Amino acid sequence: MISGSIDSSVEVDTYTFEALAGDKISLNVSSPDSFNLFPQVMVYDSDGNLLESSSEPTEVDIQLSIETRTTNSYTTTRRNPQW
């Protein structure tokens, strides 16, 4: 499990991890009521191709699940989009 926090509306957090082909990855991002965060979560492969993205401007909790196709490095980025 990787844990982090976004402390401002313009912060971007990026995490890179290794996964085997067929691994199931679950990403959960939630915002406390006191922070005006509507998170956007993106997952990229090692070539920088966007594999999955999740963002709804009215959602404060995001759950994103993917199954990896290849054994590789993957990167997830979390940010608060500027609507």
PELINPE-V470523 format. One record per backbone hydrogen bond with DSSP energy under -1.0 kcal/mol. CO is the residue of the C=O (numbers start at 0). NH is the residue of the N-H. E is the energy in kcal/mol with one decimal. If there is no record, write none. Layout:
co: (CO & CO)
nh: (NH & NH)
e: (E & E)
//
This chain:
co: (7 & 12 & 14 & 16 & 18 & 19 & 22 & 24 & 26 & 28 & 31 & 34 & 39 & 40 & 41 & 42 & 42 & 43 & 44 & 48 & 51 & 53 & 55 & 61 & 63 & 65 & 67 & 71 & 73 & 74 & 75 & 76 & 77 & 78 & 80)
nh: (10 & 77 & 75 & 73 & 71 & 22 & 67 & 65 & 63 & 61 & 34 & 36 & 78 & 53 & 76 & 50 & 51 & 74 & 47 & 44 & 42 & 40 & 58 & 28 & 26 & 24 & 21 & 18 & 16 & 43 & 14 & 41 & 12 & 39 & 82)
e: (-1.1 & -2.9 & -3.0 & -3.1 & -2.3 & -2.3 & -2.6 & -2.3 & -2.8 & -3.4 & -1.8 & -2.0 & -2.1 & -2.4 & -2.3 & -3.4 & -1.3 & -2.3 & -1.9 & -2.0 & -2.5 & -2.2 & -2.1 & -2.8 & -3.4 & -3.0 & -3.1 & -2.4 & -2.8 & -3.1 & -2.6 & -2.2 & -2.7 & -2.9 & -1.2)
//
